[in-house]
Amino acid sequence: MSSADDGSPGEPGPLPSGAPPGAVRVGDEAAAVIAGDGTVIGWTRGAEALLGYPPAEVTGRSAGLLLAGSPDPRRTAAVAARCRTGAGWSGRIALRTSQGRSADVDVRVSASFQVAGREAFLVSGRELTPHWTMEGAVLDDFLARSPVGMAVLDPELRYLWLNDTLERFGGVPREQRLGRRPGDVLPGALAAPLERLMRQVLATGVPITDYEYLGWSWADPHRRRAYAGSFFPLADARDDRIGLGYMVLDVTDRWNARRLLALVNEAGASIGSTLDVQRTAQELADFAVPRFADFVFVDLLEPAIGGGRRGEPPVMPEGPPSMRRAAMSSVREGCPEAVVRIGESVGFVPPPHDARFLVSGDPVLLPVLDPDSHAWTVEQPARAARIREFGLHSLISVPMRARDTVLGLTTFMRSRNPVPFDEDDVAPARELVARAAVCVDNARRYTREHTAALVLQQSLLPHTLRGGTALDVASSYLPADAKDGVGGDWFDVIPLSGARVGLVIGDVVGHGISAAATMGRLRTAVQTLADMDLAPDELLARLDDLVLRLSEEEPVRGAAEPDRTTVVGATCLYAVYDPVSRCCTLARAGHPPPVVVTPDGAVSFPELPSGPPLGLGGLPFESLEIELPEGSLLGLYTDGLIEGPDKSDMAGGMARLAQAVSRHDLPLDELCPAVVKELLPVPQPDDIALLLARTHGLSPDRLASWDVPLEPAAVGEIRGKVARQLEAWELADLSMTTELIVSELVTNAIRYASGPVRLRLLFQSALICEVSDASNTSPRLRHARTTDEGGRGLFLVAQLARRWGTRYTTRGKIIWAEQPLP
């Protein structure tokens, strides 16, 4: 073994050259057993951890290979001789690690001993690690310059020492603190909880760390600060508690950031609960008072309140901006500070700014509001007077913008709160307004879309209902709640040939413009199919085919999916009432059954076969014919009227409807809205449509019919009977045209159709002439050439009649022509 660099092998050697004063020996103990001839015969885990050599690489080899420098045989012999006398040796030796670096190790060698008859030495060591010593001047400078406030208090909680940082935090000079308790120099509300925690630490010996509290400094008594304090006991060498250590850190920035985050999160839950522009603005004002300000008002530009156009860019107003007061809130009841009330026009921007401030300006901070300044006195004299009267002393005005759209201006003011706004308050104000601006813009856009859908739907619904003399009709439509969007409920009354009237009601699944547009397409299709005089079941079958084709349409390439107007589901009920027979033929496609109230007050829901909803395809529809006595009430409605809010009690809803429509004390146009209001007093998530019709039969003296023999001579006889009937009805002015129409229609039936042939005249709101036969061949209107001897009959009929057409029956067809009454 090599010797240490000391003159006496029996004493510990000096520290390595260049080691700083005060070095200590630290580290895990490493040990090895070395034979008298220098061979390693034992190697511990600590030695492996220190030098990195596993036992297999070291045992059986010379210990001299572990030295970082050249071996010194003379020194090694001296150390070995000392250890053989029963004394040990210690010193510093430079050893080489497995990574090739040199490590200074404090080595101790034991007295020699025998291992299996072989001389051996136990060698242990620790790596030397230097550390810095703290001189008094360094320690004093460290404590004085530390950004952490520090203090030492005695067991009576009197200040013994404090650094400059703590003196600055409290604003109380050091001389006034030393020898006094915190309660003697700080406000009681602030000092009491601190002293309670300090006594707890002295009593239990358990430190308290990172205790946050709000305070202030005498240097700035109006500005609230946040601190984080730690308290720990101080003990002497006998572990007796001799005092208390106190450390405090100013965490105002962290507290403000956390407060801003909490404020924004809370605002997100409180602002924007509805899709109403003014309600959203009011929620902003209510939220900020008194959390942030004492008086808040929100002024919105006219287009923002009215909805505006899609993608409306910021507009530079000419002159003062045209805004309207949308909301305001104050700590004083009634907002007496306000110069302008809600709904009134306002052009306020804080002086000396102009309208450009709304488009591109940053928030305006006025920590001290001086109403006597020239700008306020000249530009806002009324506001300057209110500022003086109510002590409004600080202001922040934030432009309200969202998605490149200028919405308005939000102003925060303080009066009762003596703390003026500062730069730290601008960020919360900006964030609150930004959150509210997005909600206002969402509400504005939704209001625009909802209004457009509502206007579209109302334009597609019938403005007047004509039941003729066969029906008295009344309708009521209740739009869905604004937050749910416009639905697709619709209804119609369609005059048909033969004095008959078609009644239709339907419901398109979904809400919004798509549902309204689909409703308009279906209503148009029903009117077209009804003009073809189709039976109700056949009309629904044709409508089902149409809906199926529409549902299979692909959206326009590049269009977004919500913009599709194809039908995804619809229900419909179609009824045809004939005043001559007083029969009503009905068919439905997934729609609720109609309600019938007879003149004696009996209410029923006819068991009408329930066909599938429109758009399924391939399933048949069935019709039902019922007789309605004179004065019966027929009601068609959509499912929202009977479902109610929970959409579960259909039977109960139908029972309530039956009771509501059975009232006889109201005329029809008053009964209809009364029924809707009784069943649904508040807006519902679905549209409501109700169509009521009171039936009238055609008086027998307004009907005339004759069987026509299948011979040409019968035409003249029939013309005479028609002329006499018109004289009886006092319609002699129509005799010539009617005789011509009858002559042409009867002649065609005799010549081209098969019997029997029958002529019928109906005197209702118009004069209707009908000729029926057993043929299914429909006549065709054509334009005869000059040299043709025939082919002008139907052309003549079309010229003389207001309307004419053909409808098919189970026994053949009917050709009809309608003339207006004089």
Stockholm file with secondary structure:
# STOCKHOLM 1.0

chainA/1-822         MSSADDGSPGEPGPLPSGAPPGAVRVGDEAAAVIAGDGTVIGWTRGAEALLGYPPAEVTGRSAGLLLAGSPDPRRTAAVAARCRTGAGWSGRIALRTSQGRSADVDVRVSASFQVAGREAFLVSGRELTPHWTMEGAVLDDFLARSPVGMAVLDPELRYLWLNDTLERFGGVPREQRLGRRPGDVLPGALAAPLERLMRQVLATGVPITDYEYLGWSWADPHRRRAYAGSFFPLADARDDRIGLGYMVLDVTDRWNARRLLALVNEAGASIGSTLDVQRTAQELADFAVPRFADFVFVDLLEPAIGGGRRGEPPVMPEGPPSMRRAAMSSVREGCPEAVVRIGESVGFVPPPHDARFLVSGDPVLLPVLDPDSHAWTVEQPARAARIREFGLHSLISVPMRARDTVLGLTTFMRSRNPVPFDEDDVAPARELVARAAVCVDNARRYTREHTAALVLQQSLLPHTLRGGTALDVASSYLPADAKDGVGGDWFDVIPLSGARVGLVIGDVVGHGISAAATMGRLRTAVQTLADMDLAPDELLARLDDLVLRLSEEEPVRGAAEPDRTTVVGATCLYAVYDPVSRCCTLARAGHPPPVVVTPDGAVSFPELPSGPPLGLGGLPFESLEIELPEGSLLGLYTDGLIEGPDKSDMAGGMARLAQAVSRHDLPLDELCPAVVKELLPVPQPDDIALLLARTHGLSPDRLASWDVPLEPAAVGEIRGKVARQLEAWELADLSMTTELIVSELVTNAIRYASGPVRLRLLFQSALICEVSDASNTSPRLRHARTTDEGGRGLFLVAQLARRWGTRYTTRGKIIWAEQPLP
#=GR chainA/1-822 SS CCCCSSSCTTSCCCCCTTCCTTCEECSCCEEEEEETTSBEEEECHHHHHHHCCCHHHHTTSBGGGGBSSCCCHHHHHHHHHHHHTTCCEEEEEEEECTTSCEEEEEEEECCCEEETTEEEEEEEEEEEECCCCCCHHHHHHHHHHCSSEEEEECTTCCEEEECHHHHHHHTCCHHHHBTSCHHHHSCHHHHHHHHHHHHHHHHHCCCEEEEEEEEEETTEEEEEEEEEEEEEEEECTTCCEEEEEEEEEECHHHHHHHHHHHHHHHHHHHSCSSSCHHHHHHHHHHHHTTTTCSEEEEEEEHHHHHCCCTTCCCCCCSSSCCEEEEEEEESSTTCTTCSSCTTSEECCCCTTCCTHHHHHCCCEEESSCCTTSHHHHHHCHHHHHHHHHHTCCEEEEEEEEETTEEEEEEEEEESSSCSCCCHHHHHHHHHHHHHHHHHHHHHHHHHHHHHHHHHHHHHHSCSSCCCTTTEEEEEEEECCCGGGCCCEEEEEEEECGGGCEEEEEEEESSCSHHHHHHHHHHHHHHHHHHHTTCCHHHHHHHHHHHHHHHHTCCCCTTCCGGGCCCCSCEEEEEEEEETTTTEEEEEEESCCCCEEECTTCCEECCCCCEECCBTSCSCCCCEEEEECCTTCEEEEECTHHHHTTTTCCHHHHHHHHHHHHTCCSSCHHHHHHHHHHHHCSSCCSSCEEEEEEEECCCCGGGEEEEEECSSTTHHHHHHHHHHHHHHHTTCGGGHHHHHHHHHHHHHHHHHHSCSCEEEEEEESSEEEEEEEESCCCCCCCCCCCTTCSSCCHHHHHHHHCSEEEEEEETTEEEEEEEEECC
#=GC SS_cons         CCCCSSSCTTSCCCCCTTCCTTCEECSCCEEEEEETTSBEEEECHHHHHHHCCCHHHHTTSBGGGGBSSCCCHHHHHHHHHHHHTTCCEEEEEEEECTTSCEEEEEEEECCCEEETTEEEEEEEEEEEECCCCCCHHHHHHHHHHCSSEEEEECTTCCEEEECHHHHHHHTCCHHHHBTSCHHHHSCHHHHHHHHHHHHHHHHHCCCEEEEEEEEEETTEEEEEEEEEEEEEEEECTTCCEEEEEEEEEECHHHHHHHHHHHHHHHHHHHSCSSSCHHHHHHHHHHHHTTTTCSEEEEEEEHHHHHCCCTTCCCCCCSSSCCEEEEEEEESSTTCTTCSSCTTSEECCCCTTCCTHHHHHCCCEEESSCCTTSHHHHHHCHHHHHHHHHHTCCEEEEEEEEETTEEEEEEEEEESSSCSCCCHHHHHHHHHHHHHHHHHHHHHHHHHHHHHHHHHHHHHHSCSSCCCTTTEEEEEEEECCCGGGCCCEEEEEEEECGGGCEEEEEEEESSCSHHHHHHHHHHHHHHHHHHHTTCCHHHHHHHHHHHHHHHHTCCCCTTCCGGGCCCCSCEEEEEEEEETTTTEEEEEEESCCCCEEECTTCCEECCCCCEECCBTSCSCCCCEEEEECCTTCEEEEECTHHHHTTTTCCHHHHHHHHHHHHTCCSSCHHHHHHHHHHHHCSSCCSSCEEEEEEEECCCCGGGEEEEEECSSTTHHHHHHHHHHHHHHHTTCGGGHHHHHHHHHHHHHHHHHHSCSCEEEEEEESSEEEEEEEESCCCCCCCCCCCTTCSSCCHHHHHHHHCSEEEEEEETTEEEEEEEEECC
//
